[in-house]
């Protein structure tokens, strides 16, 4: 559980606890009732927004937790990937100086400045690979279809937020049937399973780092 007072966290749960709370919040959302026909449609779309936000929060928080747990990130690899080459020398020094001023590590400073978009699958994949050597393809052991479904959900969230939760529709069925998918409780439940499988696979891979470093 995260408790925030005056924009400052006074109680901070772990990344995986926060993810579990995300799932609980969606389950509570679907306990609501309305006579409006579009109610389930809206709830499903809001559930996707919550899920993607939860995905981003988990990945960002777990990324930072690893350093706190004694797993040293490769800061040099990160800045070479996430800072444009033309700005690399100057910005790297600036980030290190800011980190020193703030009493945090350069990696945390880099993340706090939103240099890494953890809502973007490729950014997230690259960050964990460069910093901690976690290879999503090898270490998570997930089938490609699940990864594609996850990417579609991340993309769909953008459509909901920037088009309308009343109008946004998911992409065509990734099974190749080209059937229109309507947002529904079943759709959101499937999305929860997809994201949960990914999150728990990533969490297991991060825990395995401790065995490698022991």
C-alpha positions as CSV (number, residue, x, y, z in Angstrom):
1,X,0.0,0.0,0.0
2,X,1.2,3.5,-0.8
3,X,0.1,6.4,1.4
4,X,0.9,9.9,0.2
5,X,0.7,13.1,2.3
6,X,1.5,16.5,0.8
7,X,3.0,14.8,-2.3
8,X,5.4,12.8,-0.1
9,X,5.2,9.0,0.3
10,X,5.0,8.1,4.0
11,X,4.3,4.4,3.5
12,X,5.5,2.6,0.4
13,X,4.6,-1.0,-0.5
14,X,6.8,-3.2,-2.7
15,X,6.3,-3.3,-6.4
16,X,4.6,-6.7,-6.4
17,X,2.3,-5.6,-3.5
18,X,1.3,-2.6,-5.6
19,X,0.6,-4.8,-8.5
20,X,-1.6,-7.1,-6.4
21,X,-3.5,-4.0,-5.3
22,X,-4.0,-3.0,-8.9
23,X,-5.7,-6.4,-9.6
24,X,-7.9,-6.0,-6.5
25,X,-9.0,-2.5,-7.6
26,X,-10.2,-3.9,-11.0
27,X,-12.1,-6.7,-9.3
28,X,-13.8,-4.2,-7.1
29,X,-14.6,-2.0,-10.2
30,X,-16.5,-4.9,-11.8
31,X,-18.6,-5.4,-8.7
32,X,-20.4,-2.2,-9.6
33,X,-23.8,-2.2,-11.2
34,X,-25.7,0.1,-13.5
35,X,-28.8,-0.1,-15.8
36,X,-26.8,1.7,-18.5
37,X,-26.0,-0.7,-21.4
38,X,-22.6,0.8,-21.9
39,X,-21.6,0.4,-18.2
40,X,-19.6,-2.8,-18.8
41,X,-17.9,-1.3,-21.9
42,X,-16.7,1.7,-19.9
43,X,-15.6,-0.5,-16.9
44,X,-13.6,-2.7,-19.2
45,X,-11.8,0.3,-20.8
46,X,-11.1,1.8,-17.4
47,X,-9.8,-1.5,-16.3
48,X,-7.3,-1.5,-19.2
49,X,-6.1,2.0,-18.2
50,X,-5.6,0.9,-14.6
51,X,-3.8,-2.3,-15.7
52,X,-1.4,-0.4,-17.9
53,X,-0.7,2.2,-15.2
54,X,-0.1,-0.7,-12.8
55,X,2.3,-2.3,-15.3
56,X,4.3,0.9,-15.6
57,X,4.3,1.4,-11.8
58,X,5.5,-2.2,-11.2
59,X,8.3,-2.1,-13.8
60,X,9.6,1.3,-12.6
61,X,9.4,0.5,-8.9
62,X,10.9,-3.0,-9.3
63,X,13.7,-1.6,-11.4
64,X,14.6,0.8,-8.6
65,X,14.1,-1.8,-5.9
66,X,16.8,-4.1,-7.3
67,X,19.4,-1.5,-6.7
68,X,18.2,-1.0,-3.1
69,X,18.4,-4.8,-2.7
70,X,22.1,-4.7,-3.6
71,X,22.0,-5.5,-7.3
72,X,24.2,-2.9,-9.0
73,X,22.8,-1.6,-12.2
74,X,25.0,-0.8,-15.2
75,X,24.5,3.0,-15.3
76,X,26.9,3.5,-18.3
77,X,24.9,1.1,-20.5
78,X,21.7,2.8,-19.5
79,X,22.8,6.3,-20.4
80,X,24.3,5.2,-23.7
81,X,20.9,3.8,-24.6
82,X,18.6,6.4,-23.2
83,X,20.4,9.6,-23.8
84,X,21.0,10.8,-27.4
85,X,24.6,10.4,-28.4
86,X,25.0,14.1,-29.2
87,X,24.0,15.0,-25.6
88,X,25.6,12.0,-23.9
89,X,28.8,13.6,-22.4
90,X,27.1,16.7,-21.0
91,X,23.9,15.1,-19.8
92,X,25.7,12.1,-18.2
93,X,27.7,14.5,-16.1
94,X,24.6,16.6,-15.3
95,X,22.7,13.6,-14.1
96,X,25.6,12.4,-11.9
97,X,25.9,15.9,-10.4
98,X,22.1,16.0,-9.7
99,X,22.2,12.6,-8.2
100,X,25.0,13.7,-5.9
101,X,23.0,16.8,-4.9
102,X,19.9,14.7,-4.2
103,X,21.7,12.0,-2.3
104,X,20.6,9.3,-4.7
105,X,22.3,7.0,-7.2
106,X,22.8,8.2,-10.9
107,X,20.4,5.4,-12.0
108,X,17.7,6.6,-9.7
109,X,18.2,10.2,-10.9
110,X,18.0,8.9,-14.5
111,X,14.7,7.2,-13.8
112,X,13.3,10.1,-11.7
113,X,13.9,12.4,-14.7
114,X,11.7,10.1,-16.8
115,X,14.4,9.2,-19.2
116,X,13.0,5.7,-19.4
117,X,9.3,5.2,-20.4
118,X,8.3,2.0,-18.5
119,X,4.9,2.1,-20.2
120,X,6.7,1.3,-23.5
121,X,7.4,-2.4,-23.8
122,X,10.6,-2.0,-25.8
123,X,11.9,0.7,-23.5
124,X,11.2,-1.5,-20.5
125,X,12.8,-4.5,-22.1
126,X,15.9,-2.5,-23.0
127,X,16.2,-1.0,-19.5
128,X,16.2,-4.3,-17.7
129,X,18.6,-5.8,-20.2
130,X,21.1,-2.9,-20.0
131,X,20.9,-2.3,-16.3
132,X,20.6,-5.8,-14.9
133,X,21.2,-8.3,-17.8
134,X,17.6,-9.6,-17.7
135,X,16.7,-10.8,-21.2
136,X,12.9,-10.8,-21.6
137,X,13.1,-13.3,-24.4
138,X,15.2,-15.9,-22.5
139,X,14.7,-15.2,-18.8
140,X,10.9,-14.7,-18.7
141,X,10.1,-17.8,-20.8
142,X,6.9,-16.4,-22.1
143,X,5.4,-17.3,-25.5
144,X,5.5,-14.7,-28.3
145,X,1.7,-14.6,-28.5
146,X,1.4,-13.4,-24.9
147,X,4.0,-10.7,-25.5
148,X,2.1,-9.5,-28.6
149,X,-1.1,-9.4,-26.6
150,X,0.6,-7.4,-23.9
151,X,1.9,-4.9,-26.5
152,X,-1.6,-4.6,-27.9
153,X,-2.9,-3.8,-24.4
154,X,-0.3,-1.1,-23.9
155,X,-1.2,0.4,-27.2
156,X,-4.9,0.2,-26.5
157,X,-4.5,2.2,-23.3
158,X,-3.3,5.1,-25.5
159,X,-6.4,4.9,-27.6
160,X,-8.7,4.9,-24.6
161,X,-7.0,7.9,-23.0
162,X,-6.5,10.0,-26.2
163,X,-9.7,9.0,-28.1
164,X,-12.5,8.2,-25.6
165,X,-13.3,5.5,-23.1
166,X,-16.8,5.6,-24.6
167,X,-15.6,5.0,-28.2
168,X,-12.2,3.2,-28.0
169,X,-12.2,-0.4,-29.3
170,X,-9.4,-3.0,-29.0
171,X,-7.4,-4.1,-31.9
172,X,-8.5,-7.1,-34.0
173,X,-8.2,-10.5,-32.5
174,X,-4.5,-11.5,-32.5
175,X,-5.5,-15.1,-33.1
176,X,-5.9,-14.2,-36.8
177,X,-9.7,-14.5,-36.8
178,X,-10.0,-10.8,-37.6
179,X,-13.1,-10.7,-35.3
180,X,-14.1,-7.4,-33.7
181,X,-13.5,-7.5,-29.9
182,X,-15.8,-5.5,-27.7
183,X,-14.6,-4.2,-24.3
184,X,-16.3,-6.4,-21.7
185,X,-15.6,-8.0,-18.3
186,X,-14.4,-11.1,-20.1
187,X,-11.9,-9.0,-22.2
188,X,-10.7,-7.2,-19.1
189,X,-10.3,-10.5,-17.2
190,X,-8.2,-11.9,-20.0
191,X,-6.1,-8.7,-20.0
192,X,-5.5,-9.2,-16.3
193,X,-4.3,-12.7,-16.8
194,X,-1.9,-11.6,-19.6
195,X,-0.4,-8.8,-17.6
196,X,-0.2,-10.8,-14.4
197,X,1.6,-13.6,-16.1
198,X,4.1,-11.2,-17.5
199,X,4.6,-9.3,-14.2
200,X,5.1,-12.5,-12.2
201,X,7.5,-13.9,-14.8
202,X,9.5,-10.7,-14.6
203,X,9.4,-10.7,-10.8
204,X,10.8,-14.2,-10.8
205,X,13.6,-13.2,-13.1
206,X,14.5,-10.3,-10.8
207,X,14.6,-12.6,-7.8
208,X,16.9,-15.0,-9.7
209,X,19.4,-12.2,-9.8
210,X,20.1,-12.6,-6.1
211,X,21.0,-16.3,-6.7
212,X,23.5,-15.2,-9.5
213,X,25.0,-12.6,-7.2
214,X,25.2,-14.8,-4.1
